[in-house]
Amino acid sequence: MAFSQWLLLKVPSLLLGLSVVGLFAGLSVIGLTFVRSFIPHQRLKPHNDVAGAIFATMGVIYAVLLAFAVVIVWEGFDRANINAEKEAAYLADLYRDAETLSPQFRDSVRPLVREYAAAVCDEEWPAMARGGKSSGVEEILKKLWRVYGGYSPKTEAERIFFEESVRKLNDLGELRSMRLVDAKTGVHPLLWVILIIGGLVTVSFTFFFGSENLRAQILMAALLAALIALILFAILLLDFPFTGDVCVSKEPFRQLLLN
């Protein structure tokens, strides 16, 4: 399990967010105070124009990197949510399409479909929060394949519905595999290192501006650090779609059990 996923699993989101923002803001205050204790603002002020140009360029580069990371994790979260809804929809289709086949086949498929939905909600969703999976869901899926593999359509209408059901069962398995991969795959650790170091460097650059009003500079540096920390926290929350307080809902599978 990745460290970022462990944090989302073990630490409440509110406490984690306050800790991240507080840490960045606190480091900015400590760092600025430390620099000013050795270098007075009179020595820094003549270089404000040059420092401002460099800081603007650095800020744009880091902003682009942050935006890239946010877009990547948001698209991943949205894709995981859509795939989970599709998986539940295919499961509901299997339940409905079984009505058109023989009563014996229908009575074999429908209980397995409901078992699959229940196992996903009660077993696999908690397991995915830890980056794992449920062996029970795997076994139910194998039972479904055995039922479909042993059935022979008797009419043309049955053949059409059966072939469509087999296609949906294939898609169901693929969507589950994608869901399990999404549950344990987050932002690469190297990108996290770059994002964090980039944030620290960007905030640290504000220490070398010569402002006569130290309190105002401390406030500005702390606000910048807090903003960067909030964005990093948002990336962290969306990094693992099935872990933490902000996660993909299992409600589509739950609805199938209620119908």
Beta strands, then each sheet from edge to edge (+ up, - down):
end
